[in-house]
């Protein structure tokens, strides 16, 4: 990086007036999500960690994992003994003892329990307590315990967390359950909340499955809400986590929105230079949809951008298709 | 400050507190020392809160155990040689 005040040239520095590229925005968003998770781990407000806002998300994720590991390790031996005792108690008695111990220690013990014992115990605990316990369950605990739980119970806990605005914990939860269970949790969610959960998922590899299964109406509502709240950039960064069919699905939903919504997204995509991220979705979009997307006012610029992106990677078939379909 | 007992830089203390090699935190080297000091304090407080919560919860849970078994369960959960029960060994607790 040049020193502050050093003369910038096109060769060594991007135009400072130019908007950031999609990759930079996605990286900043990933850092923001990791900061929120680290703050949650340390019981701080995210702005108390603002000095870490320029760190890469991977470094913050590693730090968060180290913090979680250090907290779990402090009483590991003792909690394993408790888990051993809980495993031999009748489930009803163990459930009463867990409630007596409270949700934080309940979460630590659940992580140490044999997964089958944890599942048996969870079935005896009241929903409110389980939801509270889930707030303190670390990623490893979620991955060990949650997949074995009754999907109806996971859905009920997830909806309770959704009602309480616990998007960060939900992001952890939906990463550990099959897409159908995750969708059952979020099917009635407010679209803005749904976007937040997607931005905060622990494992972005679950997003293609979620977008594939999400009803078209729900996806359309999320896109419309992004336009209404000016969060098109957040939605576009999520596009980078999707597979080609998922990107096509998003583009198809976008084409079905009113023209001003489409224009809003395409303008932001042009500002971010996001056309290379849009390109993989085009083979999964039919010609009528593509024609709608390329309509004025924002369509011509999108056509130029996507054509250039296709030419840059030697995708002659897409270039020819755009020439044929475009205005 | 006691003369002759240098305080390690904050990043070294963070690494010690998390029990990880300093190299694992290399990305944080460019942070301001005052910010790293705050991070170290935040981690210390989180560890202290964890210790307090676990000890409180264990005591509450032991009270729930039927009287004839209580001493045995308490002995299993709080062995006399475990420092966390007395608060010693909880570095954050001393700060």
Interface residues (C-beta under 8 A of the other chain):
Chain A: X41 X42 X43 X44 X48 X49 X51 X52 X55 X56 X59 X62 X63 X66 X67 X69 X70 X71 X73 X74 X75 X77 X78 X79 X81 X82 X85 X96 X97 X100 X101 X102 X104 X105 X108
Chain B: X17 X18 X19 X20 X24 X25 X27 X28 X31 X32 X35 X38 X39 X42 X43 X45 X46 X47 X49 X50 X51 X53 X54 X56 X57 X58 X60 X61 X63 X64 X65 X73 X76 X77 X78 X82 X84
